[in-house]
Amino acid sequence: MGTKHVIVTRGKYGAILSDSKTIFTHTINETLVKDTLGAGDSFIAMILTNISKFTDLYDLLKESTTMATKTCVSVGAFGHSFSLSK
């Protein structure tokens, strides 16, 4: 179909990236997960801001899954109590 890159995230199973020639896979590093909120956002932000900078797509995938994993070790927005004031 002409798509240059295909990326699939698989939660605790890591992610897959293909450049139409090679399929790269990377698993996550086991960690104590506190909240997954924002993990996908962290992952795709790393991909989008760095895809033109990395010459090795495996390294990009590794860094992106590492960033997503780091996001999971802190409590996200739903874990905080807050109130809205007028």
Backbone hydrogen bonds in HBPLUS format (Angstrom, degrees):
<---DONOR---> <-ACCEPTOR-->    atom                        ^
c    i                          cat <-CA-CA->   ^        H-A-AA   ^      H-
h    n   atom  resd res      DA  || num        DHA   H-A  angle D-A-AA Bond
n    s   type  num  typ     dist DA aas  dist angle  dist       angle   num
A0006-VAL N   A0018-SER O   2.98 MM  12  5.16 152.8  2.06 141.6 148.7     1
A0018-SER N   A0006-VAL O   2.81 MM  12  5.16 153.9  1.88 150.5 158.3     2
A0008-VAL N   A0016-ILE O   2.84 MM   8  5.09 161.5  1.87 148.5 153.0     3
A0016-ILE N   A0008-VAL O   2.80 MM   8  5.09 155.5  1.85 149.3 157.4     4
A0010-ARG N   A0014-GLY O   2.69 MM   4  5.22 147.1  1.80 169.9 169.6     5
A0013-TYR N   A0010-ARG O   2.93 MM   3  5.15 161.5  1.97 131.7 130.6     6
A0014-GLY N   A0011-GLY O   3.07 MM   3  5.70 165.2  2.09 125.2 125.7     7
A0015-ALA N   A0026-HIS O   2.93 MM  11  5.62 153.3  2.01 155.6 163.3     8
A0026-HIS N   A0015-ALA O   3.04 MM  11  5.62 152.9  2.11 158.7 162.3     9
A0017-LEU N   A0024-PHE O   2.88 MM   7  5.15 159.0  1.92 146.3 152.3    10
A0024-PHE N   A0017-LEU O   2.73 MM   7  5.15 177.6  1.73 165.0 164.3    11
A0019-ASP N   A0022-THR O   3.19 MM   3  5.81 152.9  2.27 154.1 161.6    12
A0034-LYS N   A0072-CYS O   2.75 MM  38  5.85 165.3  1.77 164.7 169.1    13
A0035-ASP N   A0072-CYS O   3.24 MM  37  5.08 163.3  2.27 132.6 136.5    14
A0039-ALA N   A0036-THR O   3.03 MM   3  5.48 168.1  2.05 134.5 136.1    15
A0042-SER N   A0038-GLY O   2.86 MM   4  6.08 158.6  1.90 154.0 159.1    16
A0043-PHE N   A0039-ALA O   2.95 MM   4  6.18 159.2  2.00 148.5 154.5    17
A0044-ILE N   A0040-GLY O   2.96 MM   4  6.16 175.6  1.97 154.0 154.3    18
A0045-ALA N   A0041-ASP O   2.92 MM   4  5.94 152.2  2.00 144.9 153.2    19
A0046-MET N   A0042-SER O   3.09 MM   4  6.27 156.6  2.15 145.6 150.8    20
A0047-ILE N   A0043-PHE O   3.08 MM   4  6.43 159.5  2.12 149.9 155.8    21
A0048-LEU N   A0044-ILE O   2.85 MM   4  5.99 178.3  1.85 155.3 155.9    22
A0049-THR N   A0045-ALA O   3.00 MM   4  5.99 160.5  2.03 146.7 152.0    23
A0050-ASN N   A0046-MET O   3.15 MM   4  5.92 130.6  2.40 137.9 148.0    24
A0050-ASN N   A0047-ILE O   3.29 MM   3  5.44 140.8  2.45 100.0 110.8    25
A0051-ILE N   A0047-ILE O   2.91 MM   4  5.48 131.0  2.15 157.6 160.8    26
A0053-LYS N   A0050-ASN O   2.91 MM   3  5.09 144.8  2.03 108.4 119.6    27
A0054-PHE N   A0050-ASN O   3.17 MM   4  6.33 149.2  2.27 168.5 174.0    28
A0059-ASP N   A0056-ASP O   3.09 MM   3  5.48 121.2  2.45 105.6 118.5    29
A0060-LEU N   A0056-ASP O   3.27 MM   4  6.69 151.5  2.35 144.8 153.0    30
A0061-LEU N   A0057-LEU O   2.92 MM   4  6.15 158.9  1.96 148.7 153.9    31
A0062-LYS N   A0058-TYR O   2.85 MM   4  6.09 157.8  1.90 151.1 157.6    32
A0063-GLU N   A0059-ASP O   2.92 MM   4  6.12 165.3  1.95 150.8 154.1    33
A0064-SER N   A0060-LEU O   2.93 MM   4  6.05 154.1  2.00 146.2 153.8    34
A0065-THR N   A0061-LEU O   2.95 MM   4  6.14 159.1  1.99 150.4 155.2    35
A0066-THR N   A0062-LYS O   2.98 MM   4  6.11 150.8  2.07 144.7 153.4    36
A0067-MET N   A0063-GLU O   2.95 MM   4  6.16 152.4  2.03 142.6 149.4    37
A0068-ALA N   A0064-SER O   3.06 MM   4  6.30 158.7  2.10 144.6 150.1    38
A0069-THR N   A0065-THR O   2.94 MM   4  6.10 154.5  2.00 143.4 150.4    39
A0070-LYS N   A0066-THR O   2.96 MM   4  6.21 154.5  2.03 147.0 153.7    40
A0071-THR N   A0067-MET O   3.11 MM   4  6.37 145.1  2.24 143.2 152.2    41
A0072-CYS N   A0069-THR O   3.06 MM   3  5.25 133.6  2.28 100.7 113.0    42
A0073-VAL N   A0070-LYS O   3.31 MM   3  5.66 165.3  2.33 109.7 114.0    43
A0079-GLY N   A0076-GLY O   3.03 MM   3  5.56 153.7  2.10 115.4 123.6    44
A0080-HIS N   A0077-ALA O   3.37 MM   3  5.62 164.4  2.39 107.1 111.7    45
